[in-house]
Each structure stands twice: as C-alpha cells, then as structure tokens.
Amino acid sequence: MRPQIGGKVRGHQVSKVWEFGERLGKDGGRCLACHKKVKGFNVTKLQNHLQGSVKRQGTQCPAINDYILSRLEQILKEMNEDQ
C-alpha cells in the first residue's frame, strides 16, 4: 500500500482508491496487492478488481485481505459523504 493519497492533480481531485494501485504509462496500471498489470486501468477498474465485481471485472483480487477491504469501504463511505 501507498501512504495516504489525496489532493489535486491538474485541477482534478485524486481518488484515494489509488492507495491500492498505480499508473504505468499512459493507459496501463497495476494492483499493488497482487501486482496484476492491466491495460486501460482506471480508478473504477481498480475498485472493481479489489471488490470482485463479477459483472465488470470477474473475480476478486487474489491478494485481498480484511485490511484492504475495510480501508476500501472507509474510502468509499468518505467519498459518498463528500458528494
């Protein structure tokens, strides 16, 4: 995991979900838990990968643990409260 992510980049708010992933080049990225590399990686795909959204991404990240899930739920709750 990376330290707390936040703030703005080029005028846009950076999602805290990026604590669990990183960008690799223009259109790629990887999960910091399982190190899976994905083309077209964005915050939604990262979130679906971590949560295991069957409709969109398939199976849940194989390296997921209780800490990651609880931190992700906390981040999503904070994001919903801010809106």
N, C-alpha and C positions, 0 to 999 in steps of 0.2 A: 504494500500500500504506500501511497504517497502522502506527504503531510497535507493538511487542510488546503483545499483548493478553493479559490473564490476570487472575487474582483471582476474587473472588466478587461477584455481584450478587443481592441479596435471598436470600442463603444458598445460591445455586447457582453452581457453577463455570462460568466463561465459557470457551467453546471458543476456542482460538487460531486456528481456521479463520476467525474473524471478522476476521482481518487483511486478508482479501481481499473483505470485503463489509460493508454497513452496513444497519441497520434504518431504514425510512422509515415512521413512524407505527406503528399497532398491528399491521397484518397485511401490510405490504409491505417491500421491501428492494431493494438493488441491488448488482450486482457492481462492485467498484472497478477491475477490469481493463477491462471492456468497457462499463460503465455501464448494463447492461441492468436494467430495473426489472421486478420480479416480485411478484405478489400471493401471499400465503401463504408468504413467504420465511422459511426457517429454515436452521439450520446444515447439515442433511442435503441440502437442495436446493442450497445454495451449493456444498457439496462435490461433488455430482453434476454441477453445472454446470461446475465447474472441471476435473473429471476426465473429463467427457464420458461419463457413464453412459448408454448407449443405451437400456436398458430403462426408465429412470425419467425422464430429462431430455431426451434427444435428442442433439444434437451438443455437442461440446466448446466452451468459451468461445473466441470468435474471437481474443481478445486475449491468449491464454495464451502464456507463454514458458517457457524452461527454468528460470529462477529460480523462478517461481511453482510449477511442478510439483515441483521439488526441495524447496522450502520446505514445500509441502503434504505431501509424502511424509515429511519430517522431523517435522512436527507430528503426523501420524497415527501414526508409529512411537512418538513420545513418549507419545501418548495410550494406545496399546496396552500400553506398558511400565508405565504408572501403574496400569492396571487389574489 
